[in-house]
């Protein structure tokens, strides 16, 4: 099992969505992370890079949630999970905030069998 986290530059999210590509399971994906100033929440979108076909669009980033749960085309990502976690445990009750996101709380990519 391989574990890493999404390389998000949090500082740019407050001005425009953060976008980057990443290879997972022999496919290239486009990731978009944005921040909503009205509800003070982060949102996650993931697309097939070449076709820009949505897998997940505008899913609120919630502590402990697998962002790929109920995703379109999930069969191509059967071994992949992206879970929002704080391994120190200090953010378990406060969840994802502007202050702790990408400091202690990160979206970890878990590839089983990788």
C-alpha positions as CSV (number, residue, x, y, z in Angstrom):
1,X,0.0,0.0,0.0
2,X,1.3,3.4,-1.0
3,X,0.3,6.6,0.9
4,X,1.1,10.1,-0.1
5,X,-0.9,13.4,-0.1
6,X,-2.1,15.7,-2.9
7,X,0.4,18.5,-3.6
8,X,-1.9,21.4,-3.0
9,X,-0.7,25.0,-2.8
10,X,-3.2,26.3,-0.3
11,X,-2.2,29.9,-0.6
12,X,-3.3,30.2,-4.2
13,X,-6.7,28.6,-3.5
14,X,-8.1,31.8,-1.9
15,X,-7.6,33.7,-5.2
16,X,-8.4,31.1,-7.8
17,X,-8.8,27.3,-7.9
18,X,-5.6,25.3,-7.6
19,X,-5.2,22.9,-10.6
20,X,-2.7,20.2,-11.2
21,X,-2.4,16.8,-12.9
22,X,-1.3,13.5,-11.4
23,X,-0.9,9.9,-12.6
24,X,-2.8,7.3,-10.7
25,X,-3.3,3.7,-11.8
26,X,-1.8,4.3,-15.2
27,X,-4.2,7.2,-16.0
28,X,-3.6,11.0,-15.8
29,X,-6.1,13.0,-13.8
30,X,-6.7,16.7,-13.4
31,X,-7.4,17.9,-9.9
32,X,-9.1,21.2,-9.0
33,X,-9.3,22.4,-5.4
34,X,-11.2,25.6,-4.6
35,X,-12.3,27.6,-1.5
36,X,-15.8,29.1,-1.0
37,X,-15.6,32.3,1.1
38,X,-19.3,32.2,1.9
39,X,-19.4,28.8,3.7
40,X,-15.6,28.8,4.4
41,X,-15.2,25.4,2.9
42,X,-12.8,23.7,0.4
43,X,-14.2,21.8,-2.6
44,X,-12.6,19.0,-4.7
45,X,-13.1,18.2,-8.3
46,X,-11.3,15.4,-10.3
47,X,-11.4,14.8,-14.1
48,X,-9.8,12.5,-16.6
49,X,-7.1,14.8,-17.9
50,X,-7.2,14.3,-21.6
51,X,-11.0,14.3,-22.0
52,X,-11.8,16.5,-19.0
53,X,-14.6,14.1,-18.1
54,X,-15.7,14.7,-14.6
55,X,-15.2,12.0,-12.0
56,X,-16.1,14.2,-9.0
57,X,-17.2,17.9,-9.3
58,X,-17.5,20.3,-6.4
59,X,-17.5,17.8,-3.6
60,X,-17.1,19.5,-0.2
61,X,-13.9,18.4,1.5
62,X,-14.9,16.9,4.9
63,X,-12.7,15.4,7.5
64,X,-12.5,11.6,7.3
65,X,-14.3,11.4,4.0
66,X,-13.1,9.4,1.0
67,X,-13.4,11.9,-1.8
68,X,-13.7,9.2,-4.4
69,X,-16.6,7.4,-2.7
70,X,-19.5,7.2,-5.2
71,X,-17.4,8.6,-8.0
72,X,-18.2,8.2,-11.6
73,X,-15.9,5.7,-13.3
74,X,-15.0,4.3,-9.9
75,X,-14.1,1.0,-11.5
76,X,-10.9,2.6,-12.9
77,X,-10.0,3.7,-9.4
78,X,-10.9,0.6,-7.4
79,X,-7.6,0.5,-5.6
80,X,-7.4,4.3,-4.9
81,X,-8.8,6.3,-2.0
82,X,-8.3,10.0,-1.2
83,X,-9.1,10.5,2.4
84,X,-8.9,13.7,4.5
85,X,-6.9,12.9,7.6
86,X,-4.9,14.5,10.4
87,X,-2.5,11.8,11.6
88,X,-1.7,13.8,14.7
89,X,-5.4,13.6,15.7
90,X,-5.5,17.2,16.8
91,X,-8.2,18.2,14.2
92,X,-10.5,15.3,14.6
93,X,-13.3,17.4,16.2
94,X,-12.8,20.7,14.4
95,X,-12.7,19.2,10.9
96,X,-11.2,20.9,7.9
97,X,-10.6,24.6,8.4
98,X,-8.7,27.4,6.6
99,X,-6.0,27.3,9.3
100,X,-5.4,23.5,9.4
101,X,-5.9,22.5,5.8
102,X,-2.6,21.3,4.3
103,X,-0.8,21.9,7.6
104,X,-2.1,19.0,9.8
105,X,-5.2,18.1,7.7
106,X,-4.3,16.7,4.3
107,X,-6.0,14.8,1.5
108,X,-4.0,11.5,1.5
109,X,-3.9,9.3,-1.5
110,X,-4.0,5.6,-0.6
111,X,-3.2,3.1,-3.3
112,X,-3.9,-0.4,-2.2
113,X,-1.6,-3.0,-3.7
114,X,0.7,-0.3,-5.0
